[in-house]
Amino acid sequence: LSGDIIPLTLSASTTGATSTVSGGEVNLPDAGTYLVSYSVNGSVPTDTTSVSLYLNGVAIPNETLTESGGTNGLSSLSKTILITTTGASTLAIYNTSADTLTVSNAGLTVLRSV
């Protein structure tokens, strides 16, 4: 549904990683600068797919991706950004389309800069 978190599960992590995934959110335990890549492939009945990256439950400004029409009604959205957190934080991708999003693939990769 519109406004729903897009489900994510942990598929791989590097040795010594301290981030976890819970309830579709990536938990970042430490303050720092992170390279974040997020992507969603899916479709909506209205043919306009929109997803947003959220930090601590709030949409990050200018991080809403929208595609109208997609190939055969399917949209492929992705972006890579740098974010800085001041403490423990969560990241999540939300469906911000006007309709239910049928997700075929979604990903969120987070690398902490040291």
C-alpha positions in Angstrom: 0.0 0.0 0.0 1.0 3.6 -0.4 3.0 4.7 2.7 4.1 1.1 3.5 7.7 0.2 4.2 9.2 -2.0 1.4 10.3 -5.3 3.0 14.1 -5.9 3.2 16.0 -8.8 4.6 19.8 -9.1 5.3 21.4 -11.1 2.4 25.1 -10.4 3.1 27.3 -8.5 5.4 31.0 -8.0 5.7 33.1 -9.4 8.6 32.9 -7.0 11.5 29.8 -5.3 10.3 27.6 -3.9 13.0 24.5 -2.9 11.0 21.4 -5.2 11.2 18.1 -5.4 9.4 14.9 -5.5 11.4 11.3 -4.8 10.3 12.5 -3.8 6.8 14.8 -1.2 8.3 18.6 -1.1 8.2 19.8 -0.2 11.7 23.0 1.9 11.8 24.4 1.7 15.3 27.0 4.5 15.0 27.2 8.1 13.9 29.1 8.6 10.7 29.1 9.1 6.9 27.6 6.4 4.8 27.5 5.6 1.1 23.9 4.4 0.5 22.6 2.7 -2.6 19.0 1.9 -2.9 16.9 0.3 -5.6 13.4 -1.0 -6.3 11.9 -2.8 -9.3 8.2 -3.1 -9.3 4.9 -2.0 -10.7 1.7 -0.2 -9.7 -1.7 -0.3 -11.3 -1.6 3.5 -12.0 1.7 3.1 -13.9 3.5 5.7 -11.8 5.9 4.2 -9.3 7.3 6.3 -6.5 9.6 5.3 -3.6 11.4 7.3 -1.0 14.4 6.8 1.3 13.7 7.4 5.0 16.1 8.2 7.8 14.8 7.7 11.3 11.2 7.4 10.0 11.3 10.7 8.0 11.6 11.1 4.2 15.0 12.4 3.2 14.6 15.6 1.2 15.2 15.1 -2.6 15.3 11.3 -2.2 12.0 10.4 -3.8 12.4 8.5 -7.1 9.5 8.4 -9.5 9.0 6.8 -12.9 5.9 6.9 -15.1 5.1 4.3 -17.6 8.1 2.0 -17.1 8.9 -0.8 -19.6 5.8 -3.0 -19.8 4.4 -1.3 -16.7 7.5 -2.2 -14.7 9.7 0.5 -13.1 13.4 0.2 -12.2 14.4 2.9 -9.7 17.9 3.4 -8.1 20.2 6.0 -6.7 23.4 6.3 -4.7 23.9 9.1 -2.1 26.1 10.1 0.9 24.4 10.7 4.2 25.8 11.7 7.6 24.2 10.6 10.8 24.8 12.0 14.3 24.0 8.9 16.2 22.3 5.5 15.9 19.8 5.6 13.0 17.6 3.6 10.7 17.2 3.6 7.0 14.2 2.3 5.0 12.6 2.5 1.6 8.9 3.3 1.5 6.3 3.1 -1.2 5.2 6.6 -1.9 3.2 5.7 -5.0 -0.5 6.6 -5.0 -1.3 2.8 -5.2 -0.1 -0.6 -4.0 3.4 -1.4 -5.3 4.1 -4.9 -6.4 7.8 -5.3 -5.7 9.9 -7.8 -7.7 13.2 -6.8 -6.2 14.4 -4.2 -3.7 17.9 -3.5 -2.3 19.6 -1.2 0.2 23.4 -1.3 0.4 25.1 0.7 3.2 28.9 1.3 3.5 30.3 3.3 6.4 33.1 5.6 5.5 36.1 5.5 7.9 
